[in-house]
Amino acid sequence: MPIILQKHHFNAAHKLFNPNWSDEKNAEVFGPCANVNWHGHNFELIVGVRGDPDPETGYVIDPQQLSSLVQDEIIEKVDHKNLNLDVPFMFGKMASCESLVVEFWKILQPKIQEVNSNAKLHRLRLYETPRNFVDYYGE
């Protein structure tokens, strides 16, 4: 079954900080990611959707529809934002890539099904840096 992959980009700031811990423990566990003045990343999100190609179009999902969906539902909500303070679906959650990609899945999975009932979200890959990224398969 084919998988269409689409890459998206956004910039955002965040801080990794557990309020139940001392500043020293946060610094020990999260290092510079616990900076009191936040820090930012140039994120890349790769969305993978699988399904049987439509016999009339050859598409698993229309690439323009997928792009618009990701732009409207994710990118516009996180781009140039503080993930801890400005993004409602992250309120009360640790703003790690792992938590962020799970929240993205919760938003995108049902929306993709609305666009094309034969297409399924297969994987999200979120790059925080070129060396550090998270894959999530919805499980």
Buried (B, 14 or more C-beta within 10 A) or exposed (E): EEEBEBEBEBEBBBBBBEEEBEEEEBBEEBEEBBBEEBEEBEBBBBBBBBBEBBEEEEBBBBEEBBBEBBBEBBBEBBBEBBBBEBBEBBEEBBBBBEBBBBBBBEBBEEBBEEBBEEBBBBBBBBBBEEEEBBEBEBE
